[in-house]
Amino acid sequence: MRMHIGPVVFIVLTGIALWSLFPSAPAAAQAQVIGSRERVKVIGPAGTVEAIARIDTGAASSSIDDDFASRIGLKVDPFRERIVISAAGRHRRPVVDITVVIGGRTISSTATVAERGTLSTDILIGRRDLGGFTIDPAREFLAEPGEARQPSLVSRYLRDVFNEPGSREIAVFPVMASAIVVLRLIAGVATFGIFAPTVIAFSLIELDILQGALIYLFLVITGMAVKHIVLRRFRLPHIAELSLIMFLLVILLMGISAFLSDVSPSFSKVFFPLIITSFLIEHATRAVEEHRVREAVLLLFSTIATAVLLGLAGRLLVVQSYAVISVSFVLAFITALIAGRYRGLRLTELFRFRLLRQGRGH
């Protein structure tokens, strides 16, 4: 049996590198008792700072004061946000990576950034980061922070890279593209190419998902109508038609932004896939002209629906810690390699053949 050593070595070495991203498991077998407030060490690019943290099992995730985050060198990416539901209502907050040492344990996670100047502590530790601890709400300062475990070289490098604004969105983009590979080659989901749903999903990360999907449907359907009814009369070359379609898309987007002011300023993100949208209009129009109307409609809605699902997944992934995104990046790369070598029937084909067999049985 022929052995392919290269891929095996690559996967093993990648696994070792990624394992170093995560803190080692605590040696103590029993849960450590901590109080409602504890002295902690917060590690940032600017160094390690001791602080007092509030331990709150009523909060799902951790939170850090904006001035304190700036003081330890954490950069806030305005496009990396998480929806937080509290007594004040539902609102969005920026998210940063944090490393906190409490009771000798190093916790690497994410925290929302908020203005905590009126509160008693600069940092709050939520229940998602309190695994392995027992909380005694009636007592305080039961554990010393302990020594901070220095992150590995790989961990420090990735932390610095993903601390730059926009870096997470760039890393998530090929992850979404690999999902398209799996959906098309294994599941058998049909779309207009691989780039159209991926680019649309990328822009939907920063938009309201439903609103963004409706905007794209409106752009494509209107563009198809103008191209088929108006531009065909002028008998223009293909490149001239694409250029005029881009003019049309910009005019439509400006009109939408004028009437829907609530989608600004992140609405500008939708300008990124203008070229892809133009080609999507071109392919859909060509399918209609070749009397494949049903196929064009199904492909269009399948492309938008796939982009919506990827946009939702990308929005969840982009707010995760650098370790989670790094692991997802590598796993997506390996998954694309495996899916690319798959030569069997798609899941949709198996389902269709099953229905045919059942029909013949009757």
LUMNU-146603 format. One line per 8 residues: number of its first residue (from 0); their letters; for each residue x, y, z of N, C-alpha, C. Coordinates in steps of 0.05 Angstrom, whole numbers, plus 5000, padded with zeros to 4 digits. Example, Ala and Ser with C-alpha at 12.3 -4.5 7.8 and 13.67 -1.06 7.14 Angstrom:
# residues 2
0	as	5264/4886/5156/5246/4910/5156/5264/4934/5156; 5257/4955/5142/5273/4979/5143/5258/5001/5157
***
This chain:
# residues 362
0	mrmhigpv	5017/4976/5000/5000/5000/5000/5018/5025/5000; 5012/5043/4981/5028/5067/4978/5022/5087/5001; 5042/5098/5014/5039/5117/5036/5046/5145/5026; 5030/5164/5033/5035/5192/5026/5045/5205/5052; 5072/5206/5055/5084/5215/5080/5080/5245/5083; 5082/5260/5061/5081/5290/5063/5056/5300/5077; 5032/5293/5069/5008/5303/5083/5007/5295/5112; 5016/5270/5118/5015/5261/5146/5034/5278/5164
8	vfivltgi	5058/5283/5153/5077/5300/5169/5066/5328/5172; 5054/5339/5151/5043/5366/5153/5021/5367/5174; 5004/5348/5175/4982/5348/5194/4992/5345/5223; 5012/5327/5227/5024/5323/5253/5038/5348/5263; 5054/5361/5247/5069/5385/5255/5049/5408/5260; 5028/5410/5243/5008/5431/5247/4994/5426/5274; 4987/5401/5280/4974/5395/5305/4991/5403/5329; 5017/5398/5328/5035/5405/5350/5036/5435/5353
16	alwslfps	5038/5450/5331/5039/5479/5332/5013/5491/5343; 4991/5480/5335/4965/5490/5345/4961/5483/5374; 4971/5460/5383/4968/5452/5411/4982/5472/5429; 5003/5484/5419/5018/5504/5436/5002/5530/5439; 4981/5534/5424/4965/5558/5427/4949/5559/5453; 4942/5535/5463/4923/5534/5485/4938/5529/5511; 4929/5541/5532/4942/5538/5558/4940/5509/5568; 4960/5500/5582/4960/5473/5592/4938/5469/5614
24	apaaaqaq	4929/5445/5617/4908/5440/5636/4919/5443/5664; 4903/5452/5683/4912/5456/5711/4918/5429/5724; 4939/5430/5741/4948/5405/5753/4928/5395/5775; 4915/5414/5788/4897/5407/5810/4873/5392/5799; 4865/5371/5812/4842/5356/5803/4816/5368/5813; 4817/5380/5837/4792/5391/5848/4790/5421/5841; 4765/5430/5840/4759/5458/5832/4770/5477/5853; 4782/5498/5844/4793/5519/5862/4771/5538/5870
32	vigsrerv	4771/5546/5895/4750/5564/5905/4760/5593/5902; 4744/5610/5890/4750/5638/5887/4726/5654/5896; 4730/5680/5902/4708/5696/5912/4696/5714/5891; 4679/5732/5899/4665/5750/5880/4683/5771/5869; 4706/5776/5882/4727/5793/5871/4754/5781/5876; 4771/5782/5856/4798/5770/5858/4819/5787/5845; 4843/5785/5856/4866/5798/5843/4876/5780/5820; 4879/5793/5797/4887/5778/5773/4909/5793/5759
40	kvigpagt	4922/5779/5741/4942/5791/5723/4931/5789/5695; 4931/5812/5681/4921/5814/5654/4945/5818/5636; 4949/5801/5616/4972/5801/5598/4963/5814/5572; 4977/5835/5564/4972/5848/5538/4998/5853/5523; 4996/5863/5499/5020/5869/5483/5039/5889/5497; 5028/5907/5514/5044/5927/5528/5056/5916/5554; 5049/5892/5562/5060/5880/5586/5038/5868/5603; 5046/5860/5628/5028/5847/5647/5021/5867/5669
48	veaiarid	4995/5870/5674/4985/5889/5694/4967/5874/5714; 4972/5880/5740/4954/5869/5760/4930/5886/5763; 4907/5873/5768/4882/5887/5770/4863/5871/5788; 4841/5883/5796/4820/5870/5811/4797/5864/5792; 4789/5839/5791/4768/5830/5773/4743/5822/5788; 4721/5828/5777/4695/5819/5788/4689/5792/5776; 4682/5773/5793/4675/5746/5784/4645/5745/5783; 4633/5742/5759/4604/5744/5756/4594/5720/5739
56	tgaasssi	4582/5701/5752/4571/5678/5738/4545/5685/5724; 4534/5709/5730/4510/5718/5717/4515/5729/5689; 4540/5735/5683/4547/5745/5656/4558/5722/5640; 4550/5720/5615/4558/5698/5598/4588/5700/5591; 4597/5724/5583/4624/5727/5574/4638/5749/5591; 4664/5751/5588/4680/5770/5603/4678/5798/5590; 4685/5818/5606/4684/5846/5596/4708/5861/5608; 4718/5881/5592/4741/5896/5601/4736/5926/5595
64	dddfasri	4746/5943/5612/4743/5972/5609/4759/5981/5585; 4748/6000/5569/4761/6010/5545/4788/6023/5551; 4789/6040/5571/4814/6053/5578/4835/6033/5588; 4826/6014/5603/4845/5993/5613/4856/5976/5590; 4838/5970/5571/4847/5954/5548/4868/5970/5532; 4863/5996/5529/4883/6012/5514/4909/6014/5529; 4908/6014/5556/4932/6016/5572/4950/5992/5569; 4939/5969/5566/4955/5944/5563/4960/5937/5534
72	glkvdpfr	4953/5955/5516/4960/5952/5488/4941/5937/5471; 4917/5932/5480/4897/5918/5464/4884/5937/5444; 4885/5931/5419/4873/5947/5398/4844/5939/5393; 4826/5958/5392/4798/5953/5387/4792/5954/5357; 4783/5932/5346/4775/5931/5318/4745/5939/5316; 4738/5961/5304/4710/5970/5303/4692/5951/5288; 4703/5933/5272/4687/5915/5257/4685/5887/5270; 4697/5885/5293/4696/5859/5308/4678/5865/5333
80	erivisaa	4653/5856/5331/4633/5862/5351/4618/5838/5359; 4605/5839/5383/4588/5818/5393/4563/5831/5404; 4540/5818/5399/4515/5828/5409/4513/5820/5439; 4508/5839/5456/4506/5835/5485/4477/5842/5494; 4465/5824/5509/4438/5829/5519/4440/5833/5549; 4432/5856/5559/4434/5863/5587/4408/5877/5596; 4408/5886/5621/4385/5901/5631/4380/5927/5616; 4402/5937/5603/4400/5962/5588/4389/5957/5560
88	grhrrpvv	4386/5932/5552/4376/5925/5526/4396/5910/5509; 4391/5909/5483/4408/5894/5464/4425/5914/5449; 4452/5910/5450/4470/5928/5437/4495/5913/5429; 4511/5926/5411/4536/5914/5402/4560/5926/5417; 4580/5909/5422/4604/5918/5435/4628/5906/5420; 4650/5922/5419/4675/5911/5407/4685/5888/5424; 4701/5871/5411/4712/5847/5424/4742/5847/5421; 4756/5839/5442/4785/5837/5441/4794/5810/5454
96	ditvvigg	4817/5801/5447/4829/5777/5460/4841/5785/5486; 4837/5769/5507/4849/5774/5533/4862/5749/5543; 4883/5753/5559/4896/5731/5574/4897/5740/5603; 4884/5724/5620/4882/5731/5649/4893/5708/5665; 4909/5715/5686/4919/5696/5704/4905/5699/5731; 4892/5678/5740/4877/5679/5765/4881/5652/5780; 4889/5654/5804/4894/5629/5820/4915/5611/5807; 4934/5622/5794/4955/5606/5781/4947/5594/5755
104	rtisstat	4923/5599/5745/4913/5589/5720/4913/5611/5699; 4921/5604/5675/4922/5623/5653/4897/5618/5635; 4881/5639/5632/4856/5637/5617/4859/5654/5592; 4858/5642/5568/4859/5657/5543/4831/5656/5531; 4819/5679/5527/4792/5681/5517/4787/5707/5503; 4762/5714/5500/4755/5740/5488/4738/5755/5508; 4738/5782/5506/4722/5798/5524/4710/5822/5508; 4686/5830/5516/4675/5853/5503/4686/5878/5517
112	vaergtls	4688/5900/5501/4700/5925/5511/4677/5944/5518; 4677/5955/5542/4656/5973/5551/4668/5995/5568; 4653/6015/5572/4661/6037/5590/4653/6029/5619; 4674/6023/5635/4669/6013/5662/4680/6033/5683; 4683/6058/5675/4695/6078/5693/4678/6082/5718; 4652/6078/5716/4635/6082/5739/4633/6057/5756; 4645/6035/5747/4643/6010/5762/4668/6006/5779; 4667/5987/5798/4688/5984/5817/4713/5969/5806
120	tdiligrr	4710/5955/5784/4732/5939/5773/4735/5945/5743; 4760/5941/5733/4765/5946/5705/4759/5922/5688; 4755/5899/5700/4751/5875/5685/4731/5857/5699; 4714/5844/5684/4694/5825/5694/4699/5798/5681; 4700/5777/5697/4704/5749/5686/4677/5736/5686; 4667/5728/5663/4641/5715/5660/4643/5685/5663; 4620/5672/5664/4619/5643/5670/4632/5626/5648; 4634/5636/5624/4646/5620/5602/4676/5615/5608
128	dlggftid	4688/5633/5623/4717/5631/5629/4723/5621/5658; 4703/5610/5671/4706/5602/5699/4705/5572/5703; 4710/5557/5682/4710/5528/5684/4733/5519/5703; 4727/5500/5720/4747/5491/5739/4748/5506/5765; 4732/5527/5768/4731/5543/5792/4704/5539/5807; 4705/5541/5833/4681/5541/5849/4678/5570/5861; 4656/5582/5857/4652/5610/5865/4638/5612/5892; 4650/5626/5910/4638/5633/5936/4631/5662/5935
136	pareflae	4605/5669/5929/4598/5697/5926/4599/5714/5951; 4600/5701/5974/4600/5716/6000/4628/5724/6008; 4649/5715/5994/4677/5721/6002/4692/5734/5979; 4715/5745/5985/4731/5759/5965/4761/5752/5970; 4776/5754/5949/4806/5752/5949/4814/5726/5963; 4805/5704/5951/4812/5677/5962/4836/5665/5949; 4844/5676/5926/4867/5664/5911/4886/5685/5901; 4911/5679/5902/4931/5697/5891/4932/5694/5860
144	pgearqps	4940/5714/5846/4940/5712/5816/4959/5689/5807; 4982/5687/5820/5001/5667/5811/5019/5678/5788; 5037/5662/5780/5055/5670/5758/5043/5665/5731; 5047/5684/5714/5036/5682/5687/5052/5663/5670; 5039/5644/5657/5052/5626/5639/5058/5640/5613; 5083/5643/5605/5090/5657/5581/5080/5642/5557; 5066/5655/5538/5056/5642/5514/5080/5634/5496; 5075/5614/5480/5096/5604/5462/5101/5625/5440
152	lvsrylrd	5122/5620/5425/5129/5638/5403/5107/5639/5382; 5096/5616/5376/5073/5615/5356/5049/5630/5367; 5043/5626/5393/5021/5640/5405/5024/5670/5405; 5048/5679/5412/5054/5708/5412/5052/5720/5384; 5062/5706/5364/5061/5716/5337/5032/5718/5327; 5017/5697/5332/4989/5698/5322/4973/5719/5338; 4978/5722/5363/4964/5742/5379/4969/5770/5367; 4994/5776/5360/5001/5802/5349/4988/5806/5321
160	vfnepgsr	4988/5784/5305/4976/5786/5279/4946/5791/5280; 4933/5775/5297/4904/5778/5299/4895/5802/5315; 4914/5815/5328/4907/5839/5342/4904/5863/5324; 4913/5860/5299/4910/5881/5279/4882/5882/5268; 4870/5906/5266/4843/5909/5255/4840/5897/5227; 4819/5881/5223/4814/5870/5197/4827/5843/5192; 4846/5835/5209/4860/5810/5204/4842/5785/5207; 4823/5786/5225/4805/5763/5229/4787/5759/5204
168	eiavfpvm	4777/5781/5193/4761/5779/5169/4776/5766/5146; 4802/5774/5144/4819/5762/5122/4822/5732/5127; 4827/5724/5152/4831/5695/5158/4805/5679/5154; 4782/5692/5159/4757/5678/5157/4749/5674/5128; 4758/5691/5110/4750/5689/5082/4756/5662/5069; 4781/5651/5070/4786/5625/5059/4772/5602/5074; 4766/5607/5099/4751/5586/5114/4723/5584/5102; 4710/5606/5095/4684/5605/5082/4686/5593/5054
176	asaivvlr	4708/5599/5040/4712/5588/5013/4715/5557/5015; 4728/5547/5035/4731/5518/5038/4704/5505/5044; 4686/5520/5058/4659/5510/5063/4644/5507/5037; 4648/5525/5018/4635/5523/4992/4645/5498/4978; 4671/5492/4980/4682/5468/4968/4668/5443/4978; 4664/5442/5004/4650/5419/5016/4621/5417/5007; 4608/5440/5007/4580/5441/4999/4576/5433/4970; 4595/5440/4953/4591/5434/4925/4601/5406/4918
184	liagvatf	4624/5397/4928/4636/5372/4920/4625/5348/4935; 4616/5352/4960/4606/5330/4976/4576/5331/4979; 4566/5355/4987/4537/5357/4991/4522/5360/4964; 4535/5371/4944/4522/5374/4918/4505/5400/4916; 4510/5419/4933/4496/5445/4931/4506/5461/4908; 4488/5469/4890/4495/5484/4866/4494/5514/4872; 4515/5529/4863/4517/5558/4866/4530/5569/4841; 4527/5596/4838/4541/5609/4816/4571/5612/4824
192	gifaptvi	4586/5591/4819/4615/5592/4825/4620/5591/4855; 4646/5594/4862/4655/5593/4890/4659/5621/4901; 4666/5640/4884/4672/5667/4894/4647/5683/4900; 4626/5679/4884/4602/5695/4888/4590/5691/4916; 4584/5667/4925/4573/5664/4952/4593/5671/4974; 4619/5666/4969/4639/5673/4989/4642/5703/4993; 4644/5718/4971/4647/5747/4973/4622/5760/4985; 4599/5750/4977/4574/5761/4988/4573/5755/5018
200	afslield	4579/5731/5026/4579/5724/5054/4599/5741/5070; 4622/5747/5057/4642/5764/5071/4631/5791/5077; 4616/5803/5058/4604/5829/5063/4581/5827/5082; 4567/5804/5083/4544/5802/5102/4553/5800/5131; 4578/5794/5136/4588/5793/5163/4584/5820/5177; 4587/5842/5162/4585/5869/5173/4557/5881/5169; 4539/5867/5156/4512/5878/5150/4491/5862/5166; 4467/5873/5168/4445/5857/5177/4440/5835/5157
208	ilqgaliy	4440/5810/5166/4440/5787/5148/4416/5787/5129; 4392/5789/5140/4368/5789/5124/4367/5813/5105; 4373/5836/5116/4372/5860/5100/4393/5859/5077; 4417/5849/5083/4438/5846/5063/4430/5827/5041; 4418/5804/5049/4409/5784/5029/4388/5796/5010; 4369/5811/5021/4348/5824/5005/4361/5845/4986; 4381/5859/4996/4394/5879/4979/4407/5866/4955; 4421/5843/4959/4434/5829/4938/4414/5818/4918
216	lflvitgm	4392/5807/4928/4371/5797/4909/4360/5820/4892; 4356/5843/4905/4346/5866/4890/4366/5875/4869; 4391/5876/4876/4412/5884/4857/4413/5866/4833; 4413/5840/4838/4416/5821/4817/4391/5820/4799; 4368/5820/4811/4343/5819/4795/4340/5844/4778; 4345/5868/4791/4343/5893/4776/4364/5894/4754; 4389/5885/4760/4410/5885/4740/4403/5867/4716; 4391/5844/4722/4383/5825/4700/4362/5838/4683
224	avkhivlr	4342/5851/4696/4321/5864/4680/4331/5886/4662; 4349/5903/4673/4360/5925/4657/4377/5914/4634; 4393/5894/4640/4411/5882/4620/4394/5870/4597; 4373/5855/4605/4358/5841/4585/4339/5859/4569; 4328/5879/4582/4308/5896/4569/4321/5920/4555; 4341/5932/4568/4352/5958/4558/4378/5954/4543; 4398/5942/4557/4425/5942/4545/4427/5924/4520; 4411/5903/4519/4412/5885/4495/4404/5900/4469
232	rfrlphia	4389/5922/4472/4381/5937/4448/4404/5952/4435; 4425/5958/4451/4447/5973/4440/4469/5955/4427; 4466/5929/4431/4486/5910/4419/4515/5917/4426; 4520/5921/4451/4546/5929/4461/4564/5905/4465; 4590/5909/4464/4609/5888/4471/4605/5880/4501; 4614/5855/4506/4610/5844/4533/4623/5862/4555; 4647/5872/4549/4661/5888/4569/4647/5914/4574; 4635/5926/4554/4620/5951/4557/4595/5946/4574
240	elslimfl	4582/5924/4570/4558/5918/4585/4565/5914/4615; 4587/5901/4621/4595/5897/4649/4601/5924/4662; 4614/5942/4647/4620/5968/4658/4594/5984/4664; 4575/5983/4646/4550/5997/4651/4534/5985/4674; 4536/5958/4677/4523/5945/4699/4534/5955/4726; 4561/5959/4726/4573/5970/4751/4563/5998/4757; 4560/6015/4736/4548/6041/4740/4520/6038/4752; 4504/6020/4742/4477/6015/4752/4477/6007/4781
248	lvillmgi	4496/5989/4788/4497/5979/4816/4504/6001/4835; 4523/6019/4827/4530/6041/4845/4507/6060/4848; 4492/6065/4827/4469/6083/4829/4448/6071/4847; 4443/6045/4844/4423/6031/4861/4432/6032/4890; 4457/6027/4896/4467/6026/4923/4465/6054/4936; 4471/6075/4920/4468/6102/4931/4439/6108/4938; 4421/6099/4921/4393/6103/4926/4384/6089/4951; 4393/6064/4954/4385/6048/4978/4396/6061/5003
256	saflsdvs	4422/6070/5002/4433/6082/5026/4420/6108/5034; 4408/6122/5013/4394/6147/5019/4368/6142/5033; 4354/6119/5026/4329/6113/5039/4331/6096/5064; 4353/6081/5066/4357/6063/5089/4382/6073/5104; 4380/6095/5117/4403/6107/5131/4412/6090/5155; 4395/6071/5164/4403/6054/5187/4424/6034/5180; 4430/6029/5154/4450/6010/5146/4478/6022/5144; 4480/6048/5148/4506/6061/5148/4518/6061/5176
264	psfskvff	4545/6062/5179/4565/6065/5158/4574/6038/5147; 4568/6016/5160/4579/5990/5151/4568/5982/5124; 4547/5997/5114/4536/5992/5088/4557/5994/5066; 4577/6011/5071/4598/6015/5051/4612/5988/5045; 4611/5969/5063/4623/5943/5058/4611/5929/5034; 4586/5935/5027/4573/5922/5005/4585/5930/4978; 4600/5952/4977/4613/5960/4953/4635/5941/4945; 4646/5926/4964/4668/5908/4958/4663/5888/4936
272	pliitsfl	4640/5874/4937/4635/5854/4916/4621/5864/4891; 4626/5889/4883/4613/5899/4859/4619/5882/4834; 4644/5875/4830/4652/5860/4806/4639/5832/4807; 4639/5819/4830/4626/5793/4832/4597/5795/4826; 4583/5816/4837/4555/5819/4832/4550/5824/4802; 4567/5838/4789/4564/5843/4760/4566/5817/4745; 4585/5800/4751/4587/5774/4738/4564/5756/4745; 4554/5758/4770/4530/5742/4777/4506/5750/4760
280	iehatrav	4503/5776/4755/4481/5785/4737/4486/5774/4709; 4510/5775/4700/4517/5765/4673/4510/5735/4670; 4518/5719/4689/4514/5690/4687/4484/5684/4689; 4470/5697/4707/4441/5692/4710/4426/5700/4685; 4433/5723/4674/4420/5732/4649/4425/5713/4626; 4449/5703/4624/4456/5684/4603/4440/5659/4605; 4436/5649/4630/4421/5625/4634/4391/5629/4626; 4380/5653/4632/4353/5659/4625/4350/5660/4594
288	eehrvrea	4369/5673/4581/4368/5675/4552/4371/5648/4538; 4384/5629/4551/4387/5602/4540/4363/5584/4548; 4341/5597/4557/4316/5583/4564/4320/5564/4588; 4338/5572/4606/4342/5556/4630/4333/5574/4654; 4309/5583/4653/4299/5602/4673/4298/5589/4700; 4287/5564/4701/4285/5550/4727/4312/5546/4739; 4332/5538/4723/4359/5534/4733/4371/5560/4743; 4366/5582/4729/4378/5607/4737/4366/5616/4764
296	vlllfsti	4339/5613/4767/4326/5622/4792/4336/5605/4815; 4338/5578/4811/4347/5561/4832/4376/5567/4840; 4393/5572/4820/4421/5578/4826/4424/5604/4841; 4408/5624/4833/4409/5650/4846/4401/5648/4875; 4378/5635/4880/4370/5633/4908/4388/5615/4924; 4399/5594/4912/4418/5576/4925/4443/5591/4932; 4452/5609/4915/4476/5625/4920/4472/5644/4943; 4449/5658/4943/4444/5677/4965/4439/5662/4991
304	atavllgl	4425/5640/4991/4420/5625/5015/4446/5614/5027; 4464/5604/5009/4490/5595/5019/4506/5617/5031; 4505/5641/5018/4520/5664/5028/4509/5672/5055; 4483/5670/5059/4471/5677/5085/4481/5659/5107; 4481/5632/5101/4491/5613/5121/4520/5618/5128; 4537/5623/5107/4565/5628/5112/4569/5655/5126; 4552/5674/5120/4554/5700/5134/4549/5697/5164; 4529/5681/5171/4523/5676/5199/4546/5661/5213
312	agrllvvq	4557/5641/5199/4580/5626/5210/4604/5644/5213; 4609/5661/5193/4632/5679/5194/4629/5699/5216; 4605/5709/5221/4600/5728/5242/4606/5716/5269; 4599/5690/5273/4605/5677/5298/4635/5672/5301; 4649/5665/5279/4677/5658/5280/4695/5683/5284; 4688/5705/5272/4705/5728/5272/4709/5740/5300; 4691/5735/5319/4694/5746/5346/4708/5727/5365; 4716/5703/5355/4729/5684/5372/4758/5692/5377
320	syavisvs	4771/5677/5395/4799/5683/5401/4817/5675/5378; 4842/5685/5378/4860/5679/5356/4866/5649/5354; 4865/5635/5377/4870/5607/5377/4849/5592/5362; 4823/5599/5367/4801/5586/5353/4802/5591/5323; 4807/5616/5316/4808/5623/5287/4832/5609/5274; 4855/5607/5287/4878/5593/5276/4872/5563/5271; 4859/5551/5291/4852/5522/5287/4832/5519/5265; 4812/5537/5264/4792/5535/5242/4805/5539/5215
328	fvlafita	4824/5557/5213/4838/5562/5188/4852/5537/5178; 4867/5524/5196/4882/5500/5188/4863/5477/5182; 4843/5473/5198/4823/5452/5193/4809/5456/5167; 4802/5481/5161/4789/5486/5135/4807/5480/5112; 4833/5486/5115/4852/5480/5093/4853/5449/5089; 4855/5434/5111/4856/5405/5108/4830/5394/5097; 4808/5405/5105/4782/5397/5095/4779/5401/5065; 4789/5424/5056/4788/5430/5027/4805/5410/5011
336	liagryrg	4828/5402/5023/4845/5382/5009/4830/5355/5007; 4818/5347/5029/4804/5321/5030/4780/5322/5011; 4764/5344/5013/4740/5346/4996/4748/5346/4966; 4771/5359/4960/4780/5360/4932/4787/5332/4921; 4793/5313/4938/4800/5286/4928/4776/5267/4928; 4753/5277/4937/4729/5261/4937/4718/5257/4909; 4712/5232/4902/4703/5225/4875/4677/5210/4876; 4664/5208/4898/4639/5193/4900/4615/5211/4893
344	lrltelfr	4591/5200/4897/4566/5214/4892/4561/5235/4912; 4549/5257/4903/4542/5279/4922/4518/5270/4938; 4514/5283/4961/4491/5276/4978/4465/5281/4964; 4463/5302/4949/4439/5308/4934/4433/5286/4913; 4454/5275/4901/4451/5254/4881/4441/5228/4895; 4453/5222/4918/4444/5198/4933/4415/5201/4941; 4407/5225/4949/4379/5229/4957/4360/5226/4932; 4369/5237/4909/4353/5234/4885/4350/5205/4876
352	frllrqgr	4372/5190/4877/4371/5162/4869/4354/5146/4888; 4354/5153/4913/4337/5139/4933/4308/5144/4927; 4301/5168/4919/4273/5174/4912/4265/5159/4886; 4284/5156/4867/4278/5141/4843/4273/5112/4849; 4290/5100/4867/4286/5072/4874/4259/5068/4889; 4252/5087/4906/4227/5085/4919/4203/5086/4900; 4206/5104/4879/4185/5107/4859/4182/5081/4843; 4204/5068/4836/4203/5043/4821/4191/5021/4838
360	gh	4196/5023/4864/4186/5002/4882/4155/5001/4882; 4143/5026/4878/4114/5027/4878/4103/5020/4851
***
